[in-house]
Amino acid sequence: MSQQLADVIISSNAVFTGLSDQPEPASIAIKDNKILAIGSEEEIRSYSGERTKVYPFQDQLIMPGFHDFHLHMMDGAVSMNGVNLFSARSEEEALEMIRTFAEARPEDSWIIGNSWDAGYWDTQQLPNRYSLDRILPDRPALMFHAEGHYVWVNTKALEIANINRDTEDPSYGMISKDKNGEPDGLLYEKAMDAVFRHAYNFTKEQKRELFANFLNHAASLGITAVHDLFAIEALEMLNDYDVFKEFEEKGELTARIHLWPALNGNLEHVKQLRETYQSDKLRVSGLKQFIDGVITARTAYLLEPYADQPDTRGEASFPPETFKKWVVEADKEGFSIRFHAIGDGAIRLALDAYEEAQKTNGKRDSRHSVEHVEVIHPDDIPRFKELGVTASMQPDHFAMSERGVYTDRIGSEREKYVFPIKTLQEAGAKLAFGTDFPIDVLNPLLQIYRAVTRIDSSGEAVWHPHERITLAEALKAYTAGPAYGSFREQELGTLEAGKLADIVVLEKNLFDIPTEDIPDTKVQVTIVDGKVVFEHTKALTGN
């Protein structure tokens, strides 16, 4: 039989296949959308024909494409056109950033921003609508808090959403009011929905443009697969599966997209979606729901009351029995389930629901997961392995909240079990990393850096050094972990013959540079399905 010839051969002195803990010199032969063979330069030479393109990358790192296990595509695409307030250190500074941004975009009907956090401001005081009114009296403004579970809006936005002193709180959410009973411009959890319905009312054409921008941005960061998780009911109108399908049919999907619509008891609808979207590049992978909110807003659900506000321990977004019923039913239909669970009460409830499904439906390879896992009770750590549940984490999250504020909320006892990445891994949990974009930026290397250093929000101090993991472990949690979490470990996640050719080349070998240089390392080339979808200027100057 004649030797198959490769379309492309790439080689480097540093190839991280994900099968060992160090990069090694290797060449990779690619044909169509698969890896044909991987081996020494000598071994791979026989795959080279006159039409084969050969690209040597010297000491640049070649590795499996990054697989973001948790993000929100369209919401993120909108935020790419918004003002990022994360660096503001006072309310005045945030307002100045918003004003400059709004002036530069006179055609935008809504001014949208994200990532403000009063925990970092000089006063540490929450803002209100009146300060936004000063700079934007006539245009509606919507500013997401850094954790995405509450927003700061102006009077115009409240008027458009028809929110006034008589508007009642939704079942899981709160319209914050001042001492006179007037809405003060802060909306928590489901109270945000009324505003979103107006701010996110985009046309098909606008959605196409947003989606194309997202794909380009992802490719430039070496991201070859993503998991788009159900966010908020009102944002679902952004998620236009027809638009995604259109891109796939035109051959314009430059990342594999795994969709996770809402777990809400409506199984007929999602079963239909699962049948409709089930391709190599675009598929419904399972269902997602929120159990709780976030620590800083005290909406995360805790087993014991908050240290700095003993009259509350947060609450679950639906009654525990509802969650269990939904999980048992969806598990029976073969769905994988993912729960946003940040507080120890929410994490326990998620694990209890998965356990209930095992008892009722029998054990199966379900690969359910818990998202975020921020504050966990030590008793629940071994349950991840026992129940076969993935710990889906975003390591940079612990540097996104002001550490002092976070610690004040939960107190010193619970603080010992914050983002316990290494402890979970040692207890046998499968780790899968992502960004939660647009809550955080889309760059995978920032998450990698945070997992290996544990440097906190100060930029200097280390939060629980014993929870650091190695660079190889962090890279595997961003490649093989998500592939396993989506039942695709036979085709994705490592570089091996027969697997899909989803590969990234970085400008430097991460194993050879100071850790502080990791986040700024640039992507040279991104390959999805054997095709180059991103190339840094003249990166490919092969033979």
CORGI-V739524 format. One record per helix or strand of 3 or more residues. SS is the DSSP state (~ for helix, > for strand). FROM is the first residue (numbers start at 0). LEN is the number of residues. If there is no record, write none. Layout:
((SS,FROM,LEN) (SS,FROM,LEN))
//
This chain:
((>,7,9) (>,23,8) (>,33,6) (~,40,5) (>,52,4) (>,60,4) (>,65,6) (~,72,8) (~,90,14) (>,109,7) (~,117,3) (~,128,7) (>,139,6) (>,149,4) (~,154,6) (>,172,5) (>,182,7) (~,189,10) (~,203,17) (>,222,7) (~,232,6) (~,240,9) (>,255,7) (~,266,10) (>,281,9) (~,319,13) (>,335,6) (~,343,18) (>,368,4) (~,377,4) (~,382,5) (>,389,4) (~,394,5) (~,402,13) (~,420,6) (>,429,4) (~,443,10) (~,464,3) (~,470,7) (~,479,6) (>,502,4) (~,509,3) (~,514,6) (>,522,6) (>,530,5))
//
